[in-house]
Amino acid sequence: MSKINQKLLARAVEVLGNERDALHWLQTPRSALNNQIPLKFIETDGGQQEVLDLLGRIEHGVFS
């Protein structure tokens, strides 16, 4: 698994409330990412931005 990007982790903590939940979310497959694990998905072209966008949708209550 890729090294956790600190910017991404900080954003996940901000949205999800704590580091434990953020790490769990980042390591669990997400249907909005084609059932890929966010930490693996960020290794693709544009993947990090897609994960950040997904966190933004979660923060604003948009169904994802």
N, C-alpha and C positions, 0 to 999 in steps of 0.2 A: 504494500500500500504506500502511496506517495507520502512524503513528508508533509505535515499539515502546514498550510500557508497561514501565517499569523493574521493577515488581514481577513481571510475567510473565516478563521476560527473566531476572531473578535466580532465579526458581523453575525455569525451564527449564535454566539453568546448573547449579543444584543437583542436578537429576535426571539430566541428560545428561552432566555432567562438565566441560564447557568452553563458552566463548562461541561458538566456531566451530560446534560441533555443535548448540548451542541455536538459533542463528540459522538454520541449515539446517533444523532440525526445524520451527521457527516459520514458515518460508517454503515448506514442502512440503505438498501436499494430504495429508490424513489420512482414511483410511476411517472411523474412529470419529467423524469430524466431517462425515459425508456427502460425503467427498472434497473438502472445502473446505480452504483454507489457514488455519491457526490465526490468523495475523495479520488475515485478513479476517473470520474467524468471530467474533472478539471484538467486532466492530462490531455484532453482533446482540444482541437482548435476551437476557441471561443467557449470552451466548457466552463471556465471559471466565471465568466460573465453570466452564463446561463444559470449557474448555481446561485450567484449573487442576486440575479433577477428573481429566481424562485424564492429565495429568502425574503425579498421585498414583497412578493405577492403574499407570502405567509403573514408577514408583518401587517399588511393592510387587509387581511381577511379575504383575499381573493382565492376562490377555489382553485386548487392546483393538483 
